Amino acid sequence: MSNHKSTQLLHLDRQRNIEHGSLHQPIHTSIAYGFNEAQGLAEVFQNKRKGYAYGRASNPTVNALEDKISLLEDGIASCCFATGMAAISGTLLSLLQRGDHLISSAFLFGNTNSFFNTLTQLGIEVSFVDATDVANIKAAQQKNTKAVFVETIANPRTQISDLVKIGDYCEQNNLLYIVDNTLTTPSLFQPKSVKASLVINSLSKYIAGHGNALGGSVTDCGCFDWSKFSNIYDIYKKKEPSLSGILQIRKKGLRDMGGSLSAEVAHKIAIGAETLDLRINQSVQNALQLAEFLTQQEEINKVYYPGLSNHPQHRLATQIFKGYGSLISFELDESIDCFDFLNKLNFVIVAANLGDNRTLAIPAAQTIFYEMGAERRQSMGIAEGLIRLSVGIESFDDLQADFENALA
């Protein structure tokens, strides 16, 4: 077997002895599964044997994708959801209870921030802190703190959490450490290396890569001792204690809440994942060149990208990431209307997504962070003229020419 994950990923399906020599896991569309003996169905329901009972909880095509995500993240098990937000909400609603306390990075994706505010209405306390310094995590810890949630690279200002030190602190204090790896992807960074307990990925972004599939996942890295986590139900502790967390997420967050990923979409994501390394390498190379170009333009006041030497966490990113990601944000001079500028772009598409093969741009304050209000945006450093770029795999010459024309 190869030591390279890109090769392992390409050949993982055919190791399952798929019928007819198929190179890909087939799309299993059935939502119900028959048993020759009734006891078999009961044993699957009771987690006494592996198998399939009903499509909301598990599906062979989706399970094949989950194995690929576990391979990419070097995890012990994964659970896929219909979207990245379903993965986040399903995970936290499965593991946290009324009266618990969650510490979160303050520099969060807008929808994640919105969901965390919903958690507070359900009796789960949330503290938002500047996670670029572990000291703020330590200061926020309470007796009822159960988990810490951070993103590897923040969207849109690209702040990088103090990932290594937070991992050490969570390990020492038996805190569940949840890391959203969407913007770095497993190609550039594996949160297991900083002792993450669970890893979230929005599969809709770079892993699927083509802007044609919604999906999300949570992966157990095998670093957390679930026997010390008081919120695990007794029924899920019985068989394999190390898998009790992901089992509870699957049973409560997926089966009960119903955010299931369809087999057809799982197949699309699995096919897209095969070229992840190729795509991410090209987009990261383009992003670094484009960020350096943008810093030289007098019409642009600030550029935020971890690959720039003046980025506050540039040294950390260089130490722990294999690349700086392909998300850039920049602030136009106040004399320039951001809508006028965006309307002049040609190859760059104005769209509310990231991780596509195409370069996408969006005015952050007026769209994905609009509901937060001006005060919350200001606290996150999101200026009214901030534009977020998700850099694709086009020829860099074409991207540079597009920006030159728009700025002119």
C-alpha positions in Angstrom: 0.0 0.0 0.0 1.2 3.5 -0.9 2.3 5.9 1.8 0.7 8.8 -0.2 -2.9 9.6 0.8 -3.7 10.9 -2.7 -2.9 7.4 -4.1 -4.7 5.6 -1.3 -7.8 7.7 -1.9 -7.9 6.9 -5.6 -7.8 3.1 -4.9 -9.8 2.9 -1.7 -13.1 1.9 -3.3 -11.8 -1.0 -5.3 -10.4 -2.6 -2.2 -14.0 -3.3 -1.2 -14.3 -6.0 -3.8 -17.1 -4.1 -5.6 -19.2 -6.2 -8.1 -18.2 -6.2 -11.7 -14.7 -4.7 -11.0 -16.2 -1.2 -10.7 -13.5 1.4 -9.8 -16.0 3.5 -7.8 -18.5 2.6 -5.1 -21.9 2.3 -6.8 -24.7 4.6 -5.9 -27.1 2.7 -3.6 -30.4 4.5 -3.8 -32.4 2.1 -1.6 -33.5 3.5 1.8 -34.6 0.2 3.2 -32.6 -3.1 3.6 -34.1 -6.6 3.8 -33.0 -9.4 6.1 -33.5 -13.1 5.7 -33.7 -13.4 9.5 -35.5 -10.9 11.7 -32.8 -11.2 14.4 -30.3 -9.6 12.0 -32.4 -6.4 11.7 -32.7 -6.2 15.5 -28.9 -6.7 15.9 -28.2 -3.8 13.5 -30.6 -1.6 15.4 -28.9 -2.6 18.7 -25.3 -2.0 17.3 -24.5 -5.6 17.8 -23.4 -6.1 14.2 -22.6 -3.9 11.2 -25.2 -3.5 8.6 -27.9 -1.2 7.2 -31.4 -0.8 8.4 -32.7 2.6 7.1 -31.2 5.2 4.8 -31.5 8.1 7.2 -28.8 6.6 9.5 -26.5 4.9 7.0 -26.0 4.1 3.4 -23.2 2.1 1.6 -22.3 4.9 -0.8 -22.2 7.4 2.0 -20.2 5.1 4.2 -17.6 4.7 1.4 -17.3 8.5 1.4 -16.9 8.5 5.2 -14.0 6.1 4.9 -12.3 8.5 2.4 -12.8 11.4 4.8 -11.3 9.4 7.7 -8.4 8.5 5.5 -7.8 12.1 4.6 -8.0 13.3 8.2 -6.2 10.2 9.6 -9.2 9.7 11.8 -10.8 6.5 13.3 -14.3 7.2 12.0 -16.4 9.9 10.2 -20.0 10.7 9.9 -21.3 12.6 6.8 -24.2 15.1 6.8 -26.2 16.9 4.1 -24.3 20.2 4.6 -21.4 21.6 6.6 -23.8 23.4 8.9 -25.7 20.2 9.5 -22.5 18.6 10.6 -21.8 21.4 13.0 -25.3 21.6 14.4 -25.8 17.8 14.5 -22.5 17.4 16.4 -23.0 20.0 19.0 -26.6 19.3 19.6 -25.7 15.6 20.1 -22.9 16.3 22.5 -23.9 19.4 24.5 -26.7 19.7 27.0 -28.6 22.5 28.7 -26.2 24.1 31.3 -23.0 23.3 29.4 -20.5 26.0 28.3 -18.8 26.2 24.9 -15.8 28.4 24.1 -15.7 29.6 20.5 -13.4 31.7 18.4 -15.0 35.1 17.8 -13.9 35.1 14.2 -16.5 32.7 12.9 -18.2 32.0 9.6 -21.5 33.9 9.7 -23.8 30.9 9.8 -21.8 29.2 12.5 -22.0 32.3 14.6 -25.7 32.4 14.0 -26.2 28.8 15.1 -24.1 29.4 18.2 -26.4 32.2 19.1 -29.3 29.8 18.8 -27.5 27.4 21.2 -27.6 30.2 23.8 -31.4 30.2 23.5 -31.4 26.5 24.2 -29.6 26.9 27.5 -26.0 26.3 26.3 -23.7 29.1 27.2 -21.3 30.3 24.5 -18.2 32.6 25.1 -16.7 34.2 22.0 -13.0 34.9 22.4 -10.0 35.9 20.3 -8.7 32.4 19.7 -5.4 33.6 18.1 -4.1 33.6 21.7 -4.6 30.6 24.0 -4.6 32.9 27.0 -8.1 34.0 26.0 -9.3 30.4 26.0 -7.9 29.9 29.4 -9.5 33.1 30.7 -12.9 32.0 29.4 -13.0 28.5 30.9 -15.6 27.8 33.5 -16.5 24.8 35.7 -19.2 23.8 33.1 -17.0 24.2 30.0 -17.3 21.1 27.8 -15.7 22.1 24.5 -13.7 24.5 22.5 -14.5 25.3 18.8 -12.2 27.0 16.4 -11.6 27.3 12.7 -8.1 26.8 11.2 -8.4 30.0 9.1 -11.1 32.4 9.8 -13.5 33.5 7.1 -13.1 36.3 5.9 -10.3 38.0 7.7 -8.0 34.9 7.7 -7.1 35.0 11.5 -5.5 31.7 12.5 -6.3 30.2 15.9 -3.5 29.4 18.3 -4.1 25.8 17.2 -1.1 24.0 18.8 -1.4 25.6 22.3 -5.1 25.3 22.4 -4.8 21.6 21.6 -2.3 21.2 24.5 -4.6 23.1 26.8 -7.7 21.1 25.9 -5.8 17.9 26.4 -4.6 19.0 29.9 -8.1 20.1 30.9 -10.1 17.2 29.3 -12.0 19.6 27.0 -13.5 18.5 23.7 -11.4 20.2 21.0 -13.4 20.7 17.8 -11.6 22.2 14.7 -13.3 23.3 11.5 -10.7 22.4 8.8 -12.8 23.6 5.8 -10.4 26.4 4.7 -7.2 24.4 5.0 -8.6 21.0 4.0 -6.8 17.8 4.9 -4.4 18.4 2.1 -2.8 21.4 3.8 -3.4 20.5 7.5 -4.6 17.6 9.7 -6.0 18.9 13.0 -5.1 15.6 14.6 -1.5 16.9 14.6 -2.6 19.5 17.2 -4.6 17.0 19.2 -8.0 17.9 17.9 -10.8 15.6 19.2 -13.2 16.2 16.3 -12.7 17.7 12.8 -15.4 19.4 10.9 -15.3 19.8 7.1 -17.8 21.5 4.8 -17.5 19.0 1.9 -19.3 21.4 -0.3 -16.1 23.5 -0.6 -12.7 22.3 -1.6 -13.2 18.5 -1.0 -16.1 18.3 -3.6 -14.5 21.3 -5.4 -16.8 21.8 -8.3 -19.7 23.9 -6.7 -22.2 21.1 -7.5 -22.7 19.3 -4.2 -23.6 20.2 -0.6 -22.2 18.1 2.2 -20.5 18.1 5.5 -18.6 15.7 7.8 -17.3 15.2 11.3 -14.3 13.0 12.0 -13.1 11.5 15.3 -9.3 11.8 15.4 -9.0 9.2 18.2 -7.3 11.7 20.5 -10.1 12.2 23.0 -11.0 9.9 25.9 -14.8 9.7 25.6 -15.0 7.7 28.9 -14.4 11.1 30.7 -17.1 12.9 28.7 -20.2 13.0 31.0 -22.7 13.6 28.2 -22.3 10.3 26.4 -25.5 8.1 26.8 -24.9 4.8 28.5 -26.4 2.9 25.6 -23.6 4.2 23.3 -20.8 3.2 25.7 -21.3 -0.5 25.6 -19.5 -1.8 22.4 -16.5 0.3 21.5 -15.8 3.1 24.0 -13.4 4.8 21.6 -16.2 5.2 19.1 -18.9 6.2 21.5 -18.7 9.9 20.5 -19.1 9.4 16.8 -21.8 6.8 17.5 -23.8 9.2 19.5 -23.4 11.9 16.8 -24.6 9.4 14.2 -27.6 8.2 16.3 -28.7 11.6 17.7 -27.3 14.2 15.2 -28.0 12.2 12.0 -30.7 9.6 12.7 -32.8 11.7 15.0 -32.3 15.2 13.4 -32.4 13.9 9.9 -29.7 15.9 8.1 -28.7 12.9 6.0 -26.5 13.0 2.9 -28.0 11.4 -0.2 -26.1 8.6 -2.0 -26.1 10.5 -5.3 -24.5 13.6 -3.7 -22.0 11.4 -1.7 -20.9 9.9 -5.0 -20.3 13.4 -6.5 -18.3 14.4 -3.5 -16.2 11.2 -3.5 -15.3 11.7 -7.2 -14.4 15.4 -6.6 -12.2 14.4 -3.6 -10.0 12.4 -5.9 -8.4 15.5 -7.3 -8.3 17.5 -4.1 -4.5 17.7 -3.9 -4.1 18.8 -7.5 -6.8 21.5 -7.2 -5.7 22.9 -3.8 -2.1 23.2 -4.9 -3.0 25.2 -8.0 -5.4 27.5 -6.1 -2.9 28.1 -3.3 -0.2 29.0 -5.8 -2.6 31.4 -7.5 -3.7 32.9 -4.1 -0.2 33.7 -3.0 0.6 35.4 -6.3 -2.7 37.3 -6.3 -2.2 38.4 -2.7 1.2 39.8 -3.4 -0.2 41.6 -6.5 -3.0 43.1 -4.6 -0.7 44.5 -1.9 1.0 46.6 -4.6 -2.2 48.3 -5.8 -2.7 51.8 -4.5 -6.5 51.4 -4.7 -6.4 48.7 -2.1 -5.8 49.6 1.5 -5.3 46.2 3.2 -4.9 42.6 2.1 -5.5 39.7 4.5 -3.8 36.4 3.5 -1.7 34.1 5.8 1.0 33.8 3.1 2.0 37.4 3.4 4.9 38.1 5.7 3.0 40.9 7.5 0.1 38.6 8.4 -0.1 38.4 12.3 0.0 34.6 12.2 2.2 34.1 9.2 4.9 32.3 11.2 2.4 29.9 12.7 0.8 29.2 9.3 4.3 28.5 7.9 5.1 26.1 10.7 1.9 23.9 10.7 0.3 24.3 7.3 1.5 22.8 4.0 0.1 25.9 2.3 -1.6 29.1 3.2 -5.0 28.3 1.7 -6.8 30.0 -1.2 -9.0 32.6 0.6 -8.0 36.2 0.4 -9.8 39.3 1.7 -9.0 42.9 0.9 -10.3 46.4 1.7 -10.8 48.8 -1.2 -10.0 52.4 -0.7 -13.0 54.3 0.6 -13.3 56.3 -2.6 -14.2 53.1 -4.5 -17.7 51.6 -4.4 -17.2 47.8 -3.9 -20.3 47.0 -6.1 -18.9 49.1 -9.0 -15.6 47.3 -8.6 -17.1 43.8 -8.5 -19.3 44.6 -11.5 -16.2 45.2 -13.6 -14.7 41.8 -13.0 -14.9 39.3 -15.8 -13.4 35.9 -14.9 -14.0 36.4 -11.2 -17.6 35.5 -10.4 -19.7 37.3 -7.8 -21.1 34.4 -5.8 -21.7 33.2 -2.3 -19.5 30.2 -2.2 -15.9 29.2 -1.8 -13.7 26.3 -2.6 -14.9 26.2 -6.2 -12.5 25.6 -9.2 -13.5 29.1 -10.3 -12.4 32.3 -8.5 -15.4 33.8 -6.6 -15.8 37.2 -4.9 -18.4 38.5 -2.5 -18.8 41.8 -0.6 -18.7 40.3 2.9 -20.4 43.1 5.0 -23.4 43.4 2.8 -24.1 39.7 2.4 -22.8 36.8 4.5 -22.2 39.0 7.6 -25.1 41.4 7.1 -27.4 39.9 9.7 -24.7 40.3 12.4 -25.2 44.1 12.4 -22.6 46.8 12.2 -21.4 46.5 15.8 -20.6 42.8 15.6 -19.0 43.2 12.2 -16.8 46.0 13.6 -15.7 43.8 16.5 -14.7 41.2 13.9 -12.8 43.7 11.8 -15.1 43.4 8.8 -15.1 46.7 7.0 -17.9 47.9 4.7 -15.5 47.7 1.7 -14.1 44.3 2.5 -14.2 41.8 -0.4 -13.6 38.1 0.1 -12.0 36.1 -2.7 -12.0 32.4 -3.0 -9.2 31.8 -5.6 -9.7 29.1 -8.2 -7.5 27.2 -10.6 -7.6 29.6 -13.6 -4.4 30.8 -15.3 -2.9 33.4 -13.0 -2.2 35.7 -15.9 -6.0 35.9 -16.6 -6.8 36.6 -12.9 -4.2 39.4 -12.7 -5.5 41.0 -16.0 -9.0 40.8 -14.6 -8.1 42.8 -11.5 -6.0 45.2 -13.4 -8.9 46.0 -15.7 -11.4 46.4 -12.8 -9.0 48.6 -10.8 -8.4 50.8 -13.8 
